[in-house]
């Protein structure tokens, strides 16, 4: 694969660029979603509390993601490259190809999972080491999980296309040396398009719900925090003095304070650092104290403090003097609203479940049509004849309908190709039969020419004897004998021409004898030639052909076709032992001439009428060969670019039609 290395580099660039861009996008968002206290990140205060700044933590996660991805990509590249080298050297490449395809196919999934799982585990472990409480760990882990899931999904979408290009190149390169069989392809793990769509849409849906949930939660806690801060700040100003004579008097005033929430309480920080809380089960965190001493003094709300990163703990405080010593007193309150959190979680789960259900339903609806097309294609592949009436329904005007329309076009085209192939097979079969008949006709013509020549010589001698004085008879008898001999001579010439014409036609010779001729001339000649046959069978020939109807082509071939059809009608009357009329008509209709030969001799049996032009079928029993109509149809199709067809009614009669286009160039 010439482009394998270049495409793999492209993969690595895609993963790294998406990581960097996503991290830059999420960098300012996460502190706001988690309600980090103001001025608590990327400074000495955070280093003293956590040991690492927010930016350092963030960069560490980015480096971890990039490191994991690149390690996997490098290892996979080396493995596939080794397989490709072996495939070039080995003749038996089935197993190598299969292994390479599986390796390329599972790589994006492995990266996808590790992009999410590994950093989340590291984040959770980091916060545990830093003694973060469970609430904080869950919030931070969930936010970073959503962020990493979105990064992994976006990377998967863009990288999947490159992976697919690599698989296509691998298939094409391998297929040049060896046809990849269906059995080998079946060994590759099947992956549904539906699954791929769910892998992309579902994570992004989860990410959306998580971020919307945290945005709502963040705004609610901020509003509640501001509300409680104002109330408790006012409470301290109105009920707490600046100086007290004893700690007990201070506690007495603090005990009179009104708390909005049951879990809110007051605290006292003594000059020596000792901490007293009205709720003895609660403890004030180091973050809470240090923030009030080091950070809040620089804010407008310089008497407001916070419990920790991403927690719902806040406090309002002030300084009081007792016997000349400074004490810090304050109220610690909670901004988290359990009911609100529960409501948000339940609503998120409901939205997620409904979204998944709707997504699955929509995918089922979309892929139902695709599956239908697939089944139809398989059916087409297995069947010899395609039923054009069995079409897929079009119920929309979208990409799926375009697919169905394209399938229908292919269906129609394949059906035309099948019919064309069947016609070509039929033509080839006929050509093979004519080749055999040609050899037979050639030998027959050679064998018949000798006796025909002898008979013609005898006829010529008889004419001479009759016209000489060697035979004494009256003039009337001489005239009749001469007429009979002339007819006999014409018949012999006609027999010779027919034999040679059949041989030439079958051998595809004599195709240059084309001329313009009147149909009535052919029929008048047949009438003379068949005079004795008509008299013997008590039949009549009725001609309804205008003299101005002319055709261009080989006159002798149409002569034989019409003669064959008229003779068939005469024979049909003879078989029934009845007399009748053979009617021949010709009309010109727009750009074609239609000749009809009709009789009332009882029609054609249904057992043979369907194949009367395609096979050597006869209605004359042992007296016929079936070659006449077979030959006639071939002549009209090949020499005149026309067609033959017929209408028959059992017990009534039959009409044969010859339809010839009026086009000299097409002949």
Buried (B, 14 or more C-beta within 10 A) or exposed (E): BEEBEEBBEBBBEBBBEBBEEBBEEBBEBBBEBBBBBBBBBBEEBBEEBBEBBBEBBBBBBBEBBBEBBBEBBEEBBEBBBEBBEBBEEEEEBBBBBBBBBEBBBEBBEBBBEBBBBBBBEBBBEBBEEBEBBEBBBBBBBBBBBBBBBBBBBBBBBBBBEBBEBBBEBBBEBBEEEBEBEEEBEEEEEEEEEBEEBBBBBBBBBBBBBBBBBBEBBBEBBEEBBBEBBEBBBEBBEEEBEEEBEEBEEBBEBBEEBEBBEEEBBBBBBBEEEEEBBBBEEEEBBEBBBBBBEBBBEEEEEEBBBBBBBBBBBBBBBBEBEBEEEEBBBBBBBBBBBEEBBEEBEEBBEEBBEEBBEEBBEEBEEBBEBBEBBEEBEEEBEEEEEBEEEEEBEBEEEEEBBEBBEEBBEBBEEEBEEBEEEEEEEEEEEBEEBBEEBBEEBBEBBEEBEEEBEEBBEEBEEBBEEBEEEEEEEEEEEEEEBBEEBEBBBEBBEBBBEBBBBBBBBBBEEBEEEBEEBBBBBBBBBBBEBBEEBBEEBEBEBEBEBEEEBBBBBBBBBBBBBBBBBBBBBBBBBBBEEBEBEBBBBBEEEEEBBBBBBBBBBBBBEEEEBEEBBEBBBBBBEEEBEBBBBBBBBBBBBBBBEBBBEBEBEEEEBBBBBBBBBBEEEEB
